[in-house]
Amino acid sequence: MPRYLIERELQGAGELSQKELVAISRKSRQALNELGSGIQWVESYVTEHKIYCIYQAPDKGIIMQHAHLGDFPANRIEEIKSIINPVTAEKMLAEG
């Protein structure tokens, strides 16, 4: 199933309390339950004014439905085509 990176603009996101983050997580899970098994939240990264989320989903449409149900922004949705990390460089050197 394709993976997507969702950019959510949320002013002051980095200052949200643990209680507020738990509430957002619960709201997201509730929306996911309404949508069924066709979408999965993998993880999210909270920055100063944005939250970046990784989701598995068949298409962008269901991610937009999730955003609508949860009343979350989904300012940008991009399909993840590849993943690289430091091990990628080592692997390429070993393969020559």
Phi, psi and omega in degrees: 000139180298151175250146182230148172253123181248128176258122181242113178281122182215098183308127178078017182306321182292347179258005178296140179284165177301321179297318178293320178294322177296317179297318178297317180298317179296318179297319178296314180297323178297316178296320178298319178298322178294326183279339179091198189276004183279359182216142180222131174276124181268302178190168179223153179238124182261125177243187186305311184229017180213157170237128178253125184241145173251127179229151167254131182198156179290333181196172181292333183302316181290331175292321176295322177298317178300315180299319180294313180298321182272356184057043178256148170288149171222076188291331179208135178231121181233133175287134178279119182267326180208160175233131176234158178200182182302329179293331178302316180296318180294321180296318180296322179293321181292326181280341175067000000 
